[in-house]
């Protein structure tokens, strides 16, 4: 279902970004994910750029391959929420600034590597080192 440039809707873009986020969080390449789902890596690229809309059955396959629920891909979209949470949840993917460090793959890889360390002591050492390098006290 390829679409012309400029016709990508914000929900498709959000799902595409969540797909990429989850793949990177798990340390998978596009090729790895493609193998798990039985599609080409080019297809995964198109899904992650919202160049191709992801059919419901494929979204289910992707959720299985990425060990998450289908709801993960929709998390953060505005919806029917109580008024006190609507402002928080109504932030769209397009509201994310390009210079936001959490939108970068490098940040996701760093987080993934940090949480994959085998002990709390190692994580504390890394955190202390980062604080020291940034001129912060422990």
Buried (B, 14 or more C-beta within 10 A) or exposed (E): EEEEEEEBEEBBBBBBBBBBBBBBBBEBEBEBBBBBBEBEBEBBBBBBEBBBBBEEEBBEBBBEBBEBEEEBBBEBBBEEEEEEEEEEEEEEBEEEEEEEEEBEEEEBEBEEEEEEEEEEEEBEEBEEEEEEEEEEEE
